[in-house]
Amino acid sequence: MSVATQSEETMQLTLTLPKVVAQHLHDQVATGLYANEREYVESILLSETLFDPIDESVLTHWINTEGVRRLRAMEANPESALTAKEVFDFLEDDAVGSEVA
């Protein structure tokens, strides 16, 4: 990873990823939930902070950036939204999977 440019608010990085990881990243963007690779990577990094002790400013930032982005994506493509049952099924499957590991 190398740092290409930075400003007061941002820092540009260049990453070298294994092909399988890069393909997954491209596949996630292709779903339409993310406008580009940067948004997908940013969403992962932002979601990681939600597992740390809750910092209200971080949570507020996530809601105002990622939360708004996801809401707009759902509004633009309503059929991509999950039903409440699908969300709960996913969470249940994920919880069961983590218990087995």
HELIX and SHEET records of a PDB file:
HELIX    1   1 LYS A   19  ALA A   30  1                                  12    
HELIX    2   2 GLU A   37  THR A   49  1                                  13    
HELIX    3   3 GLU A   56  TRP A   62  1                                   7    
HELIX    4   4 ILE A   63  GLY A   67  3                                   5    
HELIX    5   5 VAL A   68  ALA A   76  1                                   9    
HELIX    6   6 PRO A   78  SER A   80  5                                   3    
HELIX    7   7 ALA A   84  VAL A  100  1                                  17    
SHEET    1   A 2 SER A   2  GLN A   6  0                                        
SHEET    2   A 2 MET A  11  THR A  14 -1                                        
END                                                                             
